[in-house]
């Protein structure tokens, strides 16, 4: 193989590596857009309470179930204060979760929400949530974690139950 052929192969390999790097870099934003458009992975919306139109569908009830999980690396007790709420679409509701740090040192955690069925995620929005920020609990500290949410009036009629699940993970950089 000649010198010119080696340069062509090297240039092509460089372009492939550059394209692979660019694709890898773009994966997270592309995934977020895909989840927002399709409701895939149960990503919920965030609503501004002042921007809501205030029209409530009083003819319809939707059951919202709450669940909680803690990753094995996080020494916390975490559970919903209520198992379910019956809600009218279009109205803002409040719920809360309880967390307690069982460790002898301060620990920071991050809650990751998921909504099922995944199709309902685009119709479930939070106006206030402990999941928006990392939560630091001192050794033995107990905390009530508030949540305010709304189910959109355009939720498909065949969906009568939505499950909101949170999984708490130990934050990066924590021991």
C-alpha positions in Angstrom: 0.0 0.0 0.0 1.3 3.4 -1.0 1.7 6.5 1.0 -1.3 8.1 -0.6 -3.5 5.1 0.3 -2.4 5.3 3.9 -3.3 9.0 4.1 -6.8 8.3 2.7 -7.4 5.5 5.2 -6.2 7.7 8.0 -8.4 10.6 6.9 -11.4 8.3 6.7 -10.8 6.8 10.1 -10.4 10.2 11.6 -13.8 11.3 10.1 -15.4 8.1 11.5 -14.0 8.8 14.9 -15.1 12.5 14.7 -18.6 11.4 13.6 -18.8 8.8 16.5 -17.8 11.5 19.0 -20.4 13.9 17.7 -23.1 11.3 17.8 -22.2 10.3 21.4 -22.2 14.0 22.4 -25.6 14.5 20.9 -27.3 11.4 22.4 -28.4 13.0 25.7 -30.2 16.0 24.1 -31.7 13.8 21.4 -32.9 11.4 24.1 -34.5 14.2 26.1 -36.3 15.5 23.0 -37.5 12.0 22.1 -38.8 11.5 25.7 -40.5 14.9 25.7 -42.3 14.2 22.4 -43.3 10.6 23.1 -43.6 10.5 26.9 -41.1 7.7 26.7 -39.4 6.7 30.0 -42.2 8.5 32.0 -40.6 11.9 31.9 -43.0 14.4 33.3 -43.5 18.0 32.4 -43.0 21.0 34.7 -45.8 23.6 34.8 -45.8 27.1 36.0 -48.8 27.4 38.4 -49.5 31.0 37.2 -49.7 29.9 33.6 -52.5 27.3 34.2 -55.9 28.3 32.8 -57.8 27.3 36.0 -60.5 25.3 34.1 -61.1 22.0 36.0 -62.9 19.0 34.5 -65.2 18.2 37.5 -66.9 15.4 35.5 -63.9 13.2 35.5 -61.8 11.5 38.1 -58.3 10.1 37.7 -56.5 8.1 40.3 -52.8 9.1 40.9 -50.9 6.4 42.8 -47.6 7.2 44.5 -44.6 4.8 45.0 -41.1 5.2 46.2 -37.8 3.3 45.9 -34.4 3.9 47.3 -31.2 2.8 45.5 -29.2 0.3 47.6 -26.3 2.8 47.9 -28.5 5.4 49.7 -29.0 4.7 53.4 -32.5 6.4 53.5 -36.0 5.5 54.4 -38.3 7.0 51.7 -42.0 6.6 51.1 -45.1 8.5 50.0 -47.3 10.0 52.8 -50.4 8.8 50.8 -50.7 5.8 48.5 -53.2 7.4 46.1 -55.3 10.5 45.4 -58.4 10.9 43.2 -58.0 14.1 41.2 -60.0 16.1 38.8 -57.9 17.0 35.6 -57.1 20.7 35.5 -56.8 21.2 39.2 -53.5 21.6 41.1 -53.1 19.0 44.0 -50.5 18.6 46.7 -49.0 15.4 48.0 -45.8 14.7 50.0 -43.2 12.1 50.6 -41.2 11.3 53.8 -37.5 10.8 53.9 -35.1 9.9 56.7 -31.3 9.6 56.6 -30.4 6.4 58.5 -26.7 7.0 58.1 -24.4 8.5 60.8 -23.2 11.2 58.4 -24.9 13.7 56.1 -25.9 12.3 52.7 -27.2 14.0 49.6 -29.6 12.3 47.2 -31.4 13.0 44.0 -34.9 11.8 43.2 -35.7 10.6 39.7 -39.4 10.5 38.7 -41.1 8.1 36.4 -44.8 8.0 35.3 -46.7 5.0 34.1 -48.3 4.4 31.8 -45.6 6.2 29.8 -48.3 7.6 27.5 -49.7 9.6 30.4 -46.3 11.3 31.2 -46.9 14.2 28.9 -50.2 15.0 30.7 -48.7 15.0 34.2 -46.9 18.1 35.2 -45.3 19.2 38.5 -45.4 22.8 39.7 -43.3 22.1 42.8 -41.2 19.0 43.5 -38.3 17.9 45.7 -37.0 16.2 42.6 -36.1 19.5 41.0 -33.0 19.7 43.3 -30.7 17.5 45.2 -31.7 16.9 48.8 -29.2 16.9 51.6 -30.2 15.2 54.9 -28.0 15.4 58.0 -27.4 12.2 60.1 -30.7 11.1 61.4 -32.6 14.0 59.8 -36.3 13.4 58.8 -37.9 15.6 56.1 -41.3 15.9 54.5 -40.9 16.5 50.8 -43.7 18.4 49.1 -45.0 17.8 45.6 -47.6 19.9 43.7 -48.9 18.6 40.4 -51.7 18.8 37.8 -53.1 16.3 35.4 -53.9 17.9 32.1 -57.5 17.9 31.0 -56.5 16.4 27.6 -55.4 13.1 29.2 -56.9 10.4 27.0 -60.2 9.1 28.4 -59.0 5.5 28.5 -56.3 6.4 31.1 -57.9 6.4 34.5 -54.9 5.6 36.7 -51.5 7.2 36.7 -48.6 6.0 38.8 -45.9 8.4 39.9 -42.8 6.6 41.1 -39.7 8.2 42.5 -36.3 6.5 42.9 -33.8 8.2 45.2 -30.1 7.8 44.3 -27.0 8.9 46.2 -25.7 12.0 44.5 -22.4 11.8 42.6 -19.4 12.7 44.7 -21.0 11.4 47.8 -18.7 8.8 49.6 
